[in-house]
Amino acid sequence: MGPQRRGQGGKRARGTPVHHRDVPWVSMPISSASEAVNETTDEGFEGLDMTGDDFLGLQTAEGFDVVYETDATGKNKRMRIVKVGDRRSKETPSAQAQKTKKKSQSASQTKESPAAEDEAQAREPDMPTEPVSKKKAKRTDASLDDIDVGVALQMAREQDLLLDDDAGDDGKEAAEAALPGWASLPLHPRLKLALSKLQFSKPTHVQAQAIPPSMGLDGAPRDVVGIAQTGSGKTLAYGLPILHYILENSADSMDAERPLDALILAPTRELALQVTTHLQAVTEAGGRFANVAAVCGGMSVQKQQRVLLQHGGAHVVVATPGRLWDMLKHDDAFALRVRRSRFLVIDEADRMVEAGHFAEMDAILGMVCRTKGAIVDANEEMQTFVYSATMAKALQTNLKKAHWRKKQRRSQPSNTLDDLLARVDFRDAEPLVVELVPERHVADTLWETKVECIGKDKDVYLYYILLRYPGRTLVFLNAIDGVRRLVPLLTTLGMAAFPLHGQLQQQQRLKNLDRFRKTPNCVLLATDVAARGIDIQGVDHVVHFQLPRSADTYVHRAGRTARAGHIGVSIALIEPSEMRLWHDIWQALQRADTVAALPVEYAFMNPIRERLTVAKEIDRLTHMQSKASHDDAWLRQLAKDAELDYESDASDPDADHAGRKRKRHAQPQGLARLKQQLADMLARPLSARGVSQKYITSGSRPEFVQTMLAGDSTYIFLTPDVPQMIGLRNSTIHADMAAAEKPSM
């Protein structure tokens, strides 16, 4: 016998039974007891017994309500859905009397003990069985027909009372209406609604080109190699087909040992965590339909192992090769899941397959290769997605090596795709290549400029750029020592400066990235660990404090700004010894060196040099004092461990103790004097040539005085927002460059 309606004396309801668990668009929680017995019939919703439960969320939908009625005995209950406006007018007098009686009974029942309630419930008789014709005769106009139910569902959906996929026809109509820009791609409705919530109104060029073959819209699903400029949306280009597959196949699976849906490999920890964050944002907006886990170094291995097993196991794993291989060596179950992966993604592929890097990559790629005679073979249907902004070998060559020119003459330029075909087991005989790289190799909205100076003046020009053009500035250096030197120097000058390099703890690296995102006017000094894949919204300027060693690194550095159609500026500080490297970069990019020089107000150079001189001396004395304190503490600890008495001046017992005390305190006093001197300098703003701070109207720039008297904001005045420079035109770098000479795009 199937499930029986509660209170019907064992008689089945007429019509085809539809259980609650078979209705995917019920959003309100229903008790397990009602789930076991509730049925609908072909006679409508009036015969449905759901006492105590909301029906499809309509009890809270505007304009509709749920009415519970009783029979003549007052013990047997039934539910009806009515319009709010019709409820009071269309209720029968007997129903109103029963409602009053029910209120009085409920008030008296609150005083009864739980045992009495259980006894009363046990004595409750079954629902009286009546012919169907009598039921139809008792219906009133307040009961809902199919049209009213559809209107109620739509109103509930508009009030977010139903889940995103609870719209009619599995949510397709609502998804298409919310996101018309994605109508050409048959993504799952929950994915489209998630994209709508995240304000992705339409696919980018690389997404429109790569997603259809990845999903197999024109035939079998294809392996895709995507080559597109930085900031073009490559993450969602491979992420959306993966999430669509999960929704169609394994979203509800709780089997922690099932094959892994997708393995995504990234070269850096920051990029791996960033990809994880982006995919998690889509899954959260779509109703948490998939688990995305990050596996990378610098974080607890035990915690990452727990994340892989939570909620039925991770669907997608985003990993760096080193940590992933360490976990695979000690976890056979996880290794089996990886071997049977449905999707393999290699992000920033040119870096991942570069010779001499990521030795673990070969072992990981070997795990997903098909092997004849293996007990457990790799997934025959595995799709491979490979994405990067640069693939040409010529862009990856170390231009600082002297033998590069001779080698270039002897060999023909090859492509990283050749290496991929040799090392990756593509299921396609010929993977589909989607190449959308512009001729410039960088975004069309990127302005490029340069400053030619001697090496010791790079600090001066960097400080000038940070003062003249406030905003988020990302400064790249080739060595960690340069980052360690500049961070305390800029901090002493009052700048918000944060470091990012490979020797920082992972927690500190993530914290500095978060600070850089949240601070509107700051500088992040980083090595090339931040050059690839890091997506930080609102980066205004990228400064190449030291030129990169290869052309592809220059492209990836410059790609940290001018992302997603926004305007950005790339500034290269070039000393005489780097001129040849600069020309080689442009030759590798197959572009002419037409980069314009940055317009500079040289009147500010001397006062800036004075500030830097004092700041460098403060930094030197602070470092010396810190080193002396560290050495003294180290010697004291050694003496304590050896149970010896330690005196720093014990070698000269006849020395004047008062003189030694004055000598020890002389250096801190000099440091305090220099700090006060620098504070006075920073308190006085820098003035452009021809502008007098003491007598404003006596300067040689009448236009500055006129705009100031008129209250115009064309020029920068002494304001709390920009307290460092006055007398300059209030503009941006690209505006100044356009005013000087419009560069060829």
HUDABEL-V43155 format. One record per run of one state. SS is the DSSP state (~ for helix, > for strand, _ for the rest). FROM is the first residue (numbers start at 0). TO is the last residue. If there is no record, write none. Layout:
# HUDABEL-V43155
((SS & FROM & TO) (SS & FROM & TO))
This chain:
# HUDABEL-V43155
((_ & 0 & 18) (~ & 19 & 21) (_ & 22 & 30) (~ & 31 & 36) (_ & 37 & 39) (> & 40 & 40) (_ & 41 & 42) (> & 43 & 43) (_ & 44 & 56) (~ & 57 & 59) (_ & 60 & 62) (> & 63 & 69) (_ & 70 & 75) (> & 76 & 82) (~ & 83 & 89) (_ & 90 & 91) (~ & 92 & 108) (_ & 109 & 112) (~ & 113 & 122) (_ & 123 & 130) (~ & 131 & 137) (_ & 138 & 144) (~ & 145 & 157) (_ & 158 & 162) (~ & 163 & 165) (_ & 166 & 167) (~ & 168 & 177) (_ & 178 & 178) (~ & 179 & 181) (_ & 182 & 187) (~ & 188 & 196) (_ & 197 & 203) (~ & 204 & 214) (_ & 215 & 222) (> & 223 & 227) (_ & 228 & 232) (~ & 233 & 248) (_ & 249 & 260) (> & 261 & 265) (_ & 266 & 267) (~ & 268 & 284) (_ & 285 & 290) (> & 291 & 294) (_ & 295 & 299) (~ & 300 & 311) (_ & 312 & 314) (> & 315 & 319) (~ & 320 & 329) (_ & 330 & 330) (~ & 331 & 338) (_ & 339 & 341) (> & 342 & 346) (_ & 347 & 347) (~ & 348 & 351) (_ & 352 & 358) (~ & 359 & 366) (_ & 367 & 381) (> & 382 & 387) (_ & 388 & 390) (> & 391 & 391) (~ & 392 & 395) (_ & 396 & 402) (~ & 403 & 409) (_ & 410 & 413) (> & 414 & 414) (~ & 415 & 422) (_ & 423 & 430) (> & 431 & 435) (_ & 436 & 444) (> & 445 & 451) (_ & 452 & 453) (~ & 454 & 467) (_ & 468 & 470) (> & 471 & 475) (_ & 476 & 478) (~ & 479 & 491) (_ & 492 & 495) (> & 496 & 499) (_ & 500 & 504) (~ & 505 & 517) (_ & 518 & 520) (> & 521 & 525) (_ & 526 & 526) (~ & 527 & 529) (_ & 530 & 539) (> & 540 & 543) (_ & 544 & 549) (~ & 550 & 557) (_ & 558 & 566) (> & 567 & 573) (_ & 574 & 574) (~ & 575 & 587) (_ & 588 & 594) (> & 595 & 596) (_ & 597 & 600) (~ & 601 & 640) (_ & 641 & 655) (~ & 656 & 682) (_ & 683 & 684) (> & 685 & 686) (_ & 687 & 694) (~ & 695 & 697) (_ & 698 & 700) (~ & 701 & 709) (_ & 710 & 713) (> & 714 & 714) (_ & 715 & 723) (> & 724 & 725) (_ & 726 & 727) (> & 728 & 728) (_ & 729 & 731) (~ & 732 & 739) (_ & 740 & 744))
